Amino acid sequence: MNNLQYFIRLLHPISWIHNYKSKILFLIIFLFITSCSTKIEKQYNFEIIDQIMESAIIDSVFPGATLLFGIDQQVLYSKAFGHFTYDKNSPKDQT
C-alpha cells in the first residue's frame, strides 16, 4: 500500500472496519453510546467495555485504543488500552 492509498484509507470514516471482529466491536460500542441516558446521575457499568477492548487487543483486532464517553461536557468514562503498535515494547496508550 503506497502513501496515497494509506492517506485515502485514513480519510474514509469507517475504513478501519475490515473484519468480522472489528464490525462487532464497532456495533457494540456504537449501540452502547447511543443508548446512554442523558441523566448524569445514573451510574454506568463500563466493565463490558473493558472486557470487549481487552479481548479485541488480545485477538489483535488493533494494538491499542483510548476511549472517552461523555454527556453534556462531563466525562463519564476515560481509559486507554494496549500499546501504540503491535510491538509489545512500544509505548502504552495513555489517556
DSSP file (Angstrom, degrees, kcal/mol; ACC not computed):
  #  RESIDUE AA STRUCTURE BP1 BP2  ACC     N-H-->O    O-->H-N    N-H-->O    O-->H-N    TCO  KAPPA ALPHA  PHI   PSI    X-CA   Y-CA   Z-CA
    1    1 A M              0   0    0      0, 0.0     2,-0.1     0, 0.0     0, 0.0   0.000 360.0 360.0 360.0 123.7    0.0    0.0    0.0
    2    2 A N     >  -     0   0    0      1,-0.1     4,-2.3     4,-0.0     5,-0.2  -0.281 360.0 -97.7 -82.7 174.7    1.5    3.3   -1.0
    3    3 A N  H  > S+     0   0    0      1,-0.2     4,-2.6     2,-0.2     5,-0.2   0.861 121.6  52.6 -62.5 -37.9    1.3    6.5    0.9
    4    4 A L  H  > S+     0   0    0      2,-0.2     4,-2.6     1,-0.2    -1,-0.2   0.928 110.4  47.2 -65.6 -44.5   -1.6    7.9   -1.1
    5    5 A Q  H  > S+     0   0    0      1,-0.2     4,-2.3     2,-0.2    -2,-0.2   0.902 112.7  50.3 -62.8 -40.0   -3.7    4.8   -0.6
    6    6 A Y  H  X S+     0   0    0     -4,-2.3     4,-2.0     2,-0.2    -2,-0.2   0.925 111.2  48.2 -62.9 -44.8   -2.9    4.9    3.1
    7    7 A F  H  X S+     0   0    0     -4,-2.6     4,-1.6     1,-0.2    -2,-0.2   0.910 111.5  49.6 -63.1 -43.5   -3.9    8.5    3.3
    8    8 A I  H  X S+     0   0    0     -4,-2.6     4,-1.3     1,-0.2    -1,-0.2   0.900 109.6  52.3 -62.6 -40.8   -7.2    7.9    1.4
    9    9 A R  H  < S+     0   0    0     -4,-2.3     6,-0.3     1,-0.2     3,-0.3   0.883 107.4  52.3 -63.0 -38.5   -8.0    5.0    3.7
   10   10 A L  H  < S+     0   0    0     -4,-2.0    -1,-0.2     1,-0.2    -2,-0.2   0.843 106.6  54.0 -65.5 -32.8   -7.4    7.2    6.8
   11   11 A L  H  < S+     0   0    0     -4,-1.6    -1,-0.2    -5,-0.1    -2,-0.2   0.779  86.7  90.9 -73.8 -25.9   -9.9    9.8    5.4
   12   12 A H  S >< S-     0   0    0     -4,-1.3     3,-1.4    -3,-0.3     4,-0.3  -0.591  77.9-139.5 -73.4 124.0  -12.6    7.2    4.9
   13   13 A P  T 3  S+     0   0    0      0, 0.0     3,-0.2     0, 0.0    -1,-0.1   0.769  95.2  25.4 -62.7 -29.4  -14.6    7.3    8.2
   14   14 A I  T >  S+     0   0    0      1,-0.1     3,-1.5     2,-0.1    -4,-0.1   0.097  83.2 115.1-121.1  25.2  -15.2    3.6    8.5
   15   15 A S  T <   +     0   0    0     -3,-1.4    -1,-0.1    -6,-0.3    -5,-0.1   0.755  69.4  65.9 -66.2 -22.7  -12.3    2.2    6.5
   16   16 A W  T 3  S+     0   0    0     -4,-0.3     2,-1.5    -3,-0.2    -1,-0.3   0.626  77.6  90.0 -75.2 -11.0  -10.8    0.6    9.7
   17   17 A I    <   +     0   0    0     -3,-1.5    -1,-0.1     1,-0.2    -3,-0.1  -0.667  49.0 136.9 -85.9  89.9  -13.8   -1.8    9.9
   18   18 A H        +     0   0    0     -2,-1.5     2,-0.3     1,-0.0    -1,-0.2   0.500  53.7  38.5-118.4  -7.4  -12.2   -4.5    7.8
   19   19 A N  S  > S-     0   0    0     -3,-0.2     4,-2.1     1,-0.1     5,-0.2  -0.905  84.1 -98.9-141.6 173.3  -13.0   -7.8    9.5
   20   20 A Y  H  > S+     0   0    0     -2,-0.3     4,-2.1     1,-0.2     5,-0.2   0.891 117.7  49.4 -58.9 -47.1  -15.8   -9.5   11.5
   21   21 A K  H  > S+     0   0    0      1,-0.2     4,-2.6     2,-0.2    -1,-0.2   0.897 110.9  50.6 -63.8 -40.1  -14.4   -8.8   15.0
   22   22 A S  H  > S+     0   0    0      1,-0.2     4,-2.8     2,-0.2    -1,-0.2   0.899 109.1  51.5 -64.3 -39.7  -14.0   -5.1   14.2
   23   23 A K  H  X S+     0   0    0     -4,-2.1     4,-2.4     2,-0.2    -2,-0.2   0.912 111.6  46.5 -64.2 -42.2  -17.5   -4.9   12.9
   24   24 A I  H  X S+     0   0    0     -4,-2.1     4,-2.6     2,-0.2    -2,-0.2   0.931 113.5  48.8 -65.7 -45.0  -18.9   -6.5   16.1
   25   25 A L  H  X S+     0   0    0     -4,-2.6     4,-2.5     1,-0.2     5,-0.2   0.931 112.1  48.7 -60.0 -46.3  -16.8   -4.3   18.3
   26   26 A F  H  X S+     0   0    0     -4,-2.8     4,-2.7     1,-0.2    -1,-0.2   0.916 112.1  49.4 -59.7 -44.0  -17.9   -1.2   16.4
   27   27 A L  H  X S+     0   0    0     -4,-2.4     4,-2.8     2,-0.2     5,-0.2   0.913 111.3  48.5 -63.5 -43.9  -21.5   -2.2   16.6
   28   28 A I  H  X S+     0   0    0     -4,-2.6     4,-2.3     2,-0.2    -2,-0.2   0.935 114.9  44.4 -63.1 -46.7  -21.4   -2.9   20.4
   29   29 A I  H  X S+     0   0    0     -4,-2.5     4,-2.6    -5,-0.2     5,-0.2   0.918 114.1  50.1 -64.9 -42.6  -19.6    0.4   21.1
   30   30 A F  H  X S+     0   0    0     -4,-2.7     4,-2.5    -5,-0.2    -2,-0.2   0.934 112.9  46.0 -61.4 -46.5  -22.0    2.4   18.8
   31   31 A L  H  X S+     0   0    0     -4,-2.8     4,-1.4     1,-0.2    -1,-0.2   0.887 112.4  51.4 -64.7 -38.2  -25.1    0.8   20.4
   32   32 A F  H  X S+     0   0    0     -4,-2.3     4,-0.5    -5,-0.2     3,-0.2   0.939 112.0  45.8 -63.3 -46.8  -23.8    1.5   23.9
   33   33 A I  H >< S+     0   0    0     -4,-2.6     3,-1.0     1,-0.2    -2,-0.2   0.918 114.0  47.9 -64.0 -43.7  -23.0    5.1   23.2
   34   34 A T  H 3< S+     0   0    0     -4,-2.5    -1,-0.2     1,-0.2    -2,-0.2   0.725 109.5  54.1 -72.7 -19.3  -26.4    5.7   21.5
   35   35 A S  H 3< S+     0   0    0     -4,-1.4    -1,-0.2    -3,-0.2    -2,-0.2   0.512  79.5 119.2 -91.8  -3.6  -28.3    4.0   24.3
   36   36 A C    <<  -     0   0    0     -3,-1.0     2,-0.1    -4,-0.5    -3,-0.0  -0.376  65.1-124.0 -63.5 135.8  -26.8    6.2   27.1
   37   37 A S        -     0   0    0      2,-0.2    -1,-0.1     1,-0.1    -2,-0.1  -0.395  10.4-127.4 -74.0 156.4  -29.3    8.2   29.0
   38   38 A T  S    S+     0   0    0     -2,-0.1     2,-0.7     3,-0.0    -1,-0.1   0.556  82.3 101.6 -83.0  -6.9  -29.0   11.9   29.3
   39   39 A K    >   -     0   0    0      1,-0.2     3,-0.7     2,-0.0    -2,-0.2  -0.693  55.9-165.2 -80.7 117.4  -29.2   11.8   33.1
   40   40 A I  T 3  S+     0   0    0     -2,-0.7    -1,-0.2     1,-0.2    -3,-0.0   0.785  81.0  70.5 -72.6 -28.0  -25.7   12.1   34.5
   41   41 A E  T 3  S+     0   0    0     -3,-0.1    -1,-0.2     2,-0.1     2,-0.1   0.768  76.4 100.2 -63.2 -24.3  -26.8   10.9   38.0
   42   42 A K  S <  S-     0   0    0     -3,-0.7     2,-0.4     1,-0.1    -5,-0.0  -0.402  76.8-127.5 -64.8 134.2  -27.3    7.4   36.6
   43   43 A Q        -     0   0    0     -2,-0.1     2,-0.3     2,-0.0    -1,-0.1  -0.706  23.0-151.3 -85.2 132.1  -24.4    5.1   37.4
   44   44 A Y        -     0   0    0     -2,-0.4     2,-0.7    32,-0.1    -8,-0.0  -0.788   8.3-142.3-105.0 147.1  -22.9    3.3   34.4
   45   45 A N        +     0   0    0     -2,-0.3     3,-0.4     1,-0.1     4,-0.2  -0.922  21.3 174.2-108.2 107.3  -21.2   -0.1   34.4
   46   46 A F     >  +     0   0    0     -2,-0.7     4,-2.0     1,-0.2     3,-0.3   0.248  48.9 105.7 -97.8  12.1  -18.4    0.1   31.9
   47   47 A E  H  > S+     0   0    0      1,-0.2     4,-2.4     2,-0.2    -1,-0.2   0.866  77.5  55.2 -61.1 -36.3  -17.0   -3.4   32.7
   48   48 A I  H  > S+     0   0    0     -3,-0.4     4,-2.5     1,-0.2    -1,-0.2   0.881 106.5  51.0 -65.6 -36.7  -18.3   -4.9   29.5
   49   49 A I  H  > S+     0   0    0     -3,-0.3     4,-2.6     2,-0.2     5,-0.2   0.920 109.5  50.7 -64.9 -43.2  -16.5   -2.2   27.5
   50   50 A D  H  X S+     0   0    0     -4,-2.0     4,-2.5     1,-0.2     5,-0.2   0.925 112.0  47.5 -58.0 -45.8  -13.3   -3.1   29.4
   51   51 A Q  H  X S+     0   0    0     -4,-2.4     4,-2.3     2,-0.2    -2,-0.2   0.905 112.4  48.8 -64.1 -42.5  -13.8   -6.7   28.6
   52   52 A I  H  X S+     0   0    0     -4,-2.5     4,-2.4     2,-0.2    -2,-0.2   0.929 113.7  46.1 -63.9 -45.7  -14.5   -6.1   24.9
   53   53 A M  H  X S+     0   0    0     -4,-2.6     4,-2.1     2,-0.2    -2,-0.2   0.925 113.7  47.5 -65.6 -44.7  -11.5   -3.8   24.4
   54   54 A E  H  X S+     0   0    0     -4,-2.5     4,-2.2    -5,-0.2    -1,-0.2   0.892 113.0  49.7 -64.3 -38.7   -9.1   -6.2   26.2
   55   55 A S  H  X S+     0   0    0     -4,-2.3     4,-2.2    -5,-0.2    -1,-0.2   0.904 109.6  51.3 -65.0 -41.7  -10.4   -9.1   24.2
   56   56 A A  H  <>S+     0   0    0     -4,-2.4     5,-2.8     2,-0.2     6,-0.6   0.878 110.7  48.5 -64.4 -37.8  -10.0   -7.2   20.9
   57   57 A I  H ><5S+     0   0    0     -4,-2.1     3,-1.4     3,-0.2    -1,-0.2   0.910 110.9  50.1 -69.3 -41.6   -6.4   -6.4   21.8
   58   58 A I  H 3<5S+     0   0    0     -4,-2.2    -2,-0.2     1,-0.3    -1,-0.2   0.885 111.1  49.7 -61.5 -38.5   -5.6  -10.0   22.7
   59   59 A D  T 3<5S-     0   0    0     -4,-2.2    -1,-0.3    -5,-0.1    -2,-0.2   0.366 115.1-119.9 -81.8   5.2   -7.2  -11.1   19.4
   60   60 A S  T < 5 +     0   0    0     -3,-1.4    -3,-0.2     2,-0.2    -2,-0.1   0.798  68.4 140.5  60.1  33.1   -5.0   -8.5   17.6
   61   61 A V  S   <S-     0   0    0     -5,-2.8    -4,-0.2     1,-0.3    -1,-0.1   0.897  85.1 -15.2 -66.8 -39.8   -8.0   -6.6   16.2
   62   62 A F        -     0   0    0     -6,-0.6    -1,-0.3     1,-0.1    -2,-0.2  -0.957  66.5-121.0-156.0 156.8   -6.0   -3.4   16.9
   63   63 A P  S    S-     0   0    0      0, 0.0    20,-2.2     0, 0.0     2,-0.3   0.809  83.0 -29.6 -75.1 -28.4   -2.9   -2.8   19.1
   64   64 A G  E     -A   82   0A   0     18,-0.3     2,-0.3    20,-0.2    18,-0.2  -0.981  54.6-166.1-174.9 170.0   -4.5   -0.3   21.4
   65   65 A A  E     -A   81   0A   0     16,-1.9    16,-3.3    -2,-0.3     2,-0.4  -0.983  16.9-136.6-163.7 159.1   -7.1    2.4   21.8
   66   66 A T  E     -A   80   0A   0     -2,-0.3     2,-0.4    14,-0.2    14,-0.2  -0.996  23.5-164.8-124.3 125.9   -8.2    5.3   24.0
   67   67 A L  E     +A   79   0A   0     12,-2.8    12,-2.2    -2,-0.4     2,-0.3  -0.876  10.4 177.3-113.2 143.5  -11.9    5.6   24.8
   68   68 A L  E     -A   78   0A   0     -2,-0.4     2,-0.4    10,-0.2    10,-0.2  -0.959   3.7-174.6-144.1 125.0  -13.8    8.6   26.2
   69   69 A F  E     +A   77   0A   0      8,-2.6     7,-2.8    -2,-0.3     8,-1.8  -0.947  14.5 163.1-117.8 141.1  -17.5    8.8   26.7
   70   70 A G  E     -A   75   0A   0     -2,-0.4     2,-0.4     5,-0.3     5,-0.2  -0.989  25.5-153.3-153.0 161.7  -19.2   12.0   27.9
   71   71 A I  E >  S-A   74   0A   0      3,-2.1     3,-1.6    -2,-0.3    -2,-0.0  -0.997  80.2  -8.6-137.6 132.1  -22.6   13.7   28.2
   72   72 A D  T 3  S-     0   0    0     -2,-0.4    -1,-0.1     1,-0.3     3,-0.1   0.894 129.6 -51.3  48.6  51.0  -23.1   17.5   28.3
   73   73 A Q  T 3  S+     0   0    0      1,-0.2     2,-0.5    -3,-0.0    -1,-0.3   0.648 113.5 117.4  63.7  19.1  -19.4   18.3   28.7
   74   74 A Q  E <   -A   71   0A   0     -3,-1.6    -3,-2.1     0, 0.0     2,-0.4  -0.975  64.7-129.6-116.8 128.1  -19.0   15.8   31.6
   75   75 A V  E     +A   70   0A   0     -2,-0.5    -5,-0.3    -5,-0.2     3,-0.1  -0.620  27.8 174.0 -77.7 124.3  -16.6   12.9   31.2
   76   76 A L  E     +     0   0A   0     -7,-2.8     2,-0.3    -2,-0.4    -6,-0.2   0.745  69.4   9.6 -96.9 -31.1  -18.3    9.6   32.2
   77   77 A Y  E     +A   69   0A   0     -8,-1.8    -8,-2.6     2,-0.0    -1,-0.3  -0.978  58.1 169.1-154.5 133.2  -15.5    7.2   31.1
   78   78 A S  E     +A   68   0A   0     -2,-0.3     2,-0.3   -10,-0.2   -10,-0.2  -0.925  17.1 146.8-149.0 121.7  -12.0    7.6   30.0
   79   79 A K  E     -A   67   0A   0    -12,-2.2   -12,-2.8    -2,-0.3     2,-0.4  -0.985  32.6-141.4-158.0 143.7   -9.5    4.7   29.7
   80   80 A A  E     -A   66   0A   0     -2,-0.3     2,-0.3   -14,-0.2   -14,-0.2  -0.849  19.5-166.4-106.7 144.8   -6.5    3.7   27.5
   81   81 A F  E     -A   65   0A   0    -16,-3.3   -16,-1.9    -2,-0.4    12,-0.1  -0.966  42.4 -19.7-130.0 144.4   -5.9    0.1   26.4
   82   82 A G  E    S-A   64   0A   0     -2,-0.3    11,-1.9   -18,-0.2   -18,-0.3  -0.137  85.9 -47.0  70.3-153.1   -3.0   -1.7   24.9
   83   83 A H  B     -B   92   0B   0    -20,-2.2     9,-0.2     9,-0.3    -2,-0.1  -0.694  42.4-110.1-120.8 168.5    0.0   -0.3   23.0
   84   84 A F  S    S+     0   0    0      7,-2.5     2,-0.2    -2,-0.2   -20,-0.2   0.855 103.5  10.6 -68.0 -36.5    0.7    2.3   20.3
   85   85 A T  S    S-     0   0    0      2,-0.4    -2,-0.2     6,-0.3     5,-0.1  -0.758  90.4 -94.8-130.4 178.7    1.7   -0.5   17.9
   86   86 A Y  S    S+     0   0    0     -2,-0.2     2,-0.4    -4,-0.1    -2,-0.0   0.660  96.0 101.7 -71.8 -14.4    1.6   -4.3   17.8
   87   87 A D  S >  S-     0   0    0      1,-0.2     3,-1.9     2,-0.1    -2,-0.4  -0.596  70.6-146.2 -71.1 121.8    5.2   -4.3   19.2
   88   88 A K  T 3  S+     0   0    0     -2,-0.4    -1,-0.2     1,-0.3    -2,-0.0   0.676  97.1  60.4 -66.5 -16.4    4.9   -5.0   22.9
   89   89 A N  T 3  S+     0   0    0      2,-0.0    -1,-0.3    -6,-0.0     3,-0.1   0.503  84.1 102.9 -87.5  -4.3    7.9   -2.8   23.6
   90   90 A S  S <  S-     0   0    0     -3,-1.9     0, 0.0     1,-0.1     0, 0.0  -0.327  89.2 -79.7 -72.8 161.3    6.1    0.2   22.1
   91   91 A P        -     0   0    0      0, 0.0    -7,-2.5     0, 0.0    -6,-0.3  -0.267  48.7-111.3 -61.4 146.7    4.7    2.9   24.4
   92   92 A K  B     -B   83   0B   0     -9,-0.2    -9,-0.3    -8,-0.1     2,-0.1  -0.457  37.0 -99.3 -72.1 150.1    1.4    2.1   26.1
   93   93 A D        -     0   0    0    -11,-1.9     2,-0.3   -12,-0.1   -13,-0.2  -0.442  44.1-158.4 -65.2 145.4   -1.6    4.1   25.1
   94   94 A Q              0   0    0     -2,-0.1   -13,-0.1   -15,-0.1   -15,-0.1  -0.932 360.0 360.0-128.7 152.2   -2.4    6.9   27.5
   95   95 A T              0   0    0     -2,-0.3    -1,-0.1   -15,-0.1    -2,-0.0   0.451 360.0 360.0 -85.3 360.0   -5.5    8.9   28.3
